[in-house]
Amino acid sequence: MLTQVHVWQGTATRHTAYADWALLSKEEHARWRRLPPVAGAYYAGAHAAVRRILGRYLCAPPVSLRMDSPGHPLWFSLSHSGPHWIFAISGYPLGADIEQERPVDIEALQELALSGTERRTLAQHDKAEHSELFFRCWTRKEAVYKAAGAACFSGLTNVDTYPERGGEVVVHCPGRTGARQWRVRTVDAGEGRYAAVASPADVPGELVHHTWPIRIAEAAL
């Protein structure tokens, strides 16, 4: 069993490459066709890269993989924002999220997405810091909800993610995957981007960060 949490990060191009498109399933092709050309290229690039990565772990042809069925022996989670994507993989339930910083109406979204404690935290900080705090909240909540298998986001305001703390936090959120406490770690996704990965709090596995395409040092994976 993979006890570490491996996080792969990459950037897709603005044009769909045939080599990427050819790896996608019928369902992924259907989704690709519904998207505008640039968004479709980002989608195809991210999903093809993930298939290549997952194929290395499972020793299976990338085109044969079922991307809708994480579980034994591996759990995985993909998130993309614009051209940027992260893919987390482990032997335990987990969730990942990446967001590219962009203008959002934080004041309007607070009541829908943030807990009372999180809203008070924002109120105690300068407005210049609100964007960073909000995206830290949002990526952590997305990662936890994916990991927990939560049915919907109606309980977002009941989940505290401690945005004033960087690095690692423990978040309480029961869900379908069994765990109630989640270890949420910040991923350094580069300037202007926020990312987080959640895994069960009682699993101590370290986080290993890779970039895609792979470097020579990672080729043995």
C-alpha positions as CSV (number, residue, x, y, z in Angstrom):
1,M,0.0,0.0,0.0
2,L,1.2,3.5,-0.8
3,T,1.4,5.1,2.6
4,Q,2.8,8.5,1.4
5,V,0.6,11.1,-0.3
6,H,2.1,11.8,-3.8
7,V,1.1,15.1,-5.3
8,W,1.8,15.7,-9.0
9,Q,1.5,19.2,-10.5
10,G,1.5,20.3,-14.1
11,T,0.3,22.8,-16.7
12,A,-1.7,22.0,-19.8
13,T,-1.3,23.8,-23.1
14,R,-3.9,25.8,-25.0
15,H,-4.2,23.3,-27.9
16,T,-5.3,19.7,-27.7
17,A,-2.6,17.3,-28.7
18,Y,-3.8,14.2,-30.5
19,A,-1.5,12.0,-28.3
20,D,-3.5,13.4,-25.3
21,W,-6.9,13.1,-27.0
22,A,-6.3,9.5,-27.9
23,L,-5.9,8.5,-24.3
24,L,-9.3,9.7,-23.2
25,S,-12.3,7.5,-22.6
26,K,-15.7,7.9,-24.4
27,E,-17.0,9.9,-21.4
28,E,-14.0,12.2,-21.4
29,H,-14.3,12.7,-25.2
30,A,-17.9,13.7,-24.7
31,R,-16.9,16.2,-22.0
32,W,-14.1,17.5,-24.2
33,R,-16.5,18.2,-27.0
34,R,-18.8,20.2,-24.8
35,L,-16.1,22.6,-23.7
36,P,-14.7,25.7,-25.5
37,P,-11.5,24.9,-27.4
38,V,-9.0,26.3,-24.9
39,A,-10.9,24.8,-21.9
40,G,-11.1,21.5,-23.8
41,A,-7.3,21.6,-24.3
42,Y,-6.7,22.2,-20.6
43,Y,-9.1,19.3,-19.8
44,A,-7.5,16.9,-22.2
45,G,-4.0,17.8,-21.2
46,A,-4.7,17.3,-17.5
47,H,-6.6,14.1,-17.9
48,A,-4.1,12.6,-20.3
49,A,-1.2,13.4,-17.9
50,V,-3.1,11.8,-15.0
51,R,-3.7,8.7,-17.0
52,R,0.1,8.5,-17.8
53,I,0.9,9.0,-14.1
54,L,-1.6,6.5,-12.8
55,G,-0.6,4.0,-15.4
56,R,3.0,4.1,-13.9
57,Y,1.7,3.3,-10.4
58,L,-0.7,0.5,-11.6
59,C,1.6,-0.9,-14.3
60,A,-1.3,-0.6,-16.7
61,P,-1.8,1.1,-20.2
62,P,-3.1,4.6,-19.6
63,V,-5.9,4.3,-22.1
64,S,-7.3,1.3,-20.2
65,L,-7.8,3.0,-16.9
66,R,-11.2,3.8,-15.3
67,M,-10.9,7.3,-13.9
68,D,-14.2,7.2,-12.1
69,S,-13.4,4.4,-9.7
70,P,-10.7,5.3,-7.2
71,G,-10.3,2.9,-4.3
72,H,-8.2,-0.2,-3.5
73,P,-5.3,-0.3,-4.1
74,L,-5.1,3.4,-4.7
75,W,-7.2,6.5,-4.1
76,F,-6.7,9.6,-6.2
77,S,-8.0,13.1,-6.7
78,L,-7.6,15.5,-9.6
79,S,-8.2,19.2,-9.6
80,H,-7.6,21.9,-12.2
81,S,-7.9,25.6,-12.5
82,G,-7.3,27.1,-15.9
83,P,-4.2,25.4,-17.3
84,H,-2.9,24.4,-13.9
85,W,-3.7,21.0,-12.3
86,I,-2.7,18.8,-9.4
87,F,-3.2,15.1,-8.9
88,A,-3.0,13.5,-5.5
89,I,-2.6,9.7,-5.1
90,S,-2.3,7.5,-2.0
91,G,-3.4,4.2,-0.4
92,Y,-6.0,6.1,1.7
93,P,-9.0,8.3,1.0
94,L,-7.9,11.8,0.0
95,G,-8.9,15.0,-1.8
96,A,-7.1,17.7,-3.6
97,D,-7.9,21.2,-4.9
98,I,-6.1,24.0,-6.7
99,E,-7.4,27.4,-7.5
100,Q,-5.9,30.2,-9.5
101,E,-6.3,33.5,-7.8
102,R,-8.9,35.7,-9.5
103,P,-11.3,38.5,-8.5
104,V,-14.2,37.1,-6.5
105,D,-16.9,38.9,-4.4
106,I,-15.6,37.7,-1.1
107,E,-18.2,39.7,0.9
108,A,-21.0,38.0,-1.0
109,L,-19.5,34.5,-0.7
110,Q,-18.7,34.6,3.0
111,E,-22.2,33.8,4.1
112,L,-22.4,30.8,1.8
113,A,-19.0,29.3,2.1
114,L,-17.3,30.4,5.4
115,S,-18.0,29.4,9.0
116,G,-18.6,32.1,11.6
117,T,-15.1,31.6,12.9
118,E,-13.6,32.0,9.4
119,R,-15.6,35.2,8.8
120,R,-14.4,36.6,12.1
121,T,-10.8,35.8,11.1
122,L,-11.2,37.7,7.9
123,A,-12.7,40.7,9.8
124,Q,-9.6,40.7,12.0
125,H,-7.3,41.1,9.0
126,D,-6.6,43.9,6.6
127,K,-8.6,43.7,3.3
128,A,-5.4,43.2,1.4
129,E,-5.1,39.8,3.1
130,H,-8.7,38.7,2.5
131,S,-8.1,37.1,-0.9
132,E,-5.3,34.8,0.4
133,L,-7.4,33.9,3.4
134,F,-10.5,33.2,1.3
135,F,-8.7,31.0,-1.2
136,R,-6.9,29.1,1.6
137,C,-10.4,28.4,3.1
138,W,-11.9,27.4,-0.2
139,T,-9.1,25.0,-1.3
140,R,-9.0,23.3,2.1
141,K,-12.8,22.9,2.1
142,E,-12.8,21.5,-1.4
143,A,-10.0,19.0,-0.5
144,V,-11.8,17.9,2.6
145,Y,-15.2,17.4,1.0
146,K,-13.6,15.3,-1.8
147,A,-11.7,13.2,0.7
148,A,-14.7,12.8,3.0
149,G,-17.1,11.9,0.1
150,A,-19.5,14.5,1.3
151,A,-22.7,14.5,-0.7
152,C,-23.0,18.2,-1.1
153,F,-21.6,21.6,-0.1
154,S,-24.6,22.6,2.1
155,G,-22.4,22.1,5.2
156,L,-19.6,24.4,4.1
157,T,-20.4,26.9,6.8
158,N,-20.0,24.2,9.5
159,V,-16.4,23.3,8.5
160,D,-13.6,25.4,10.0
161,T,-10.3,25.4,8.1
162,Y,-8.3,27.8,10.2
163,P,-7.1,30.1,7.4
164,E,-4.9,32.1,9.7
165,R,-2.6,29.1,9.9
166,G,-0.3,28.2,7.1
167,G,1.1,24.7,6.4
168,E,-0.9,22.0,8.0
169,V,-4.2,21.9,9.9
170,V,-6.6,19.2,11.2
171,V,-10.2,19.7,10.0
172,H,-13.3,18.0,11.4
173,C,-15.7,16.8,8.6
174,P,-17.6,13.4,8.7
175,G,-18.5,11.8,5.4
176,R,-19.0,8.6,3.5
177,T,-15.3,7.5,3.6
178,G,-15.3,6.9,7.4
179,A,-12.8,9.3,8.7
180,R,-14.0,12.3,10.7
181,Q,-10.7,14.2,11.2
182,W,-8.7,15.3,8.1
183,R,-5.1,16.3,7.9
184,V,-5.1,19.2,5.4
185,R,-1.8,20.3,4.0
186,T,-1.0,23.4,1.9
187,V,0.7,22.6,-1.4
188,D,3.1,25.2,-2.8
189,A,1.5,25.5,-6.3
190,G,3.4,28.6,-7.4
191,E,2.7,32.3,-7.4
192,G,-0.9,33.3,-7.7
193,R,-2.2,29.8,-7.0
194,Y,-3.5,28.0,-3.9
195,A,-3.7,24.3,-3.4
196,A,-4.4,21.9,-0.6
197,V,-4.6,18.1,0.0
198,A,-6.6,16.3,2.6
199,S,-6.0,12.8,4.0
200,P,-7.1,11.0,7.2
201,A,-5.6,12.7,10.3
202,D,-4.6,9.3,11.8
203,V,-2.4,8.4,8.7
204,P,1.1,10.0,9.2
205,G,2.3,9.5,5.6
206,E,4.5,12.3,4.3
207,L,3.6,14.4,1.3
208,V,5.8,14.0,-1.7
209,H,5.6,16.7,-4.4
210,H,6.4,15.9,-8.0
211,T,6.2,18.0,-11.2
212,W,5.0,16.8,-14.6
213,P,6.5,16.0,-17.0
214,I,8.7,13.8,-14.9
215,R,12.4,14.6,-14.4
216,I,15.1,12.0,-14.8
217,A,15.3,11.5,-11.0
218,E,11.7,10.5,-10.9
219,A,11.7,8.2,-13.9
220,A,12.1,5.1,-11.6
221,L,8.5,5.6,-10.2
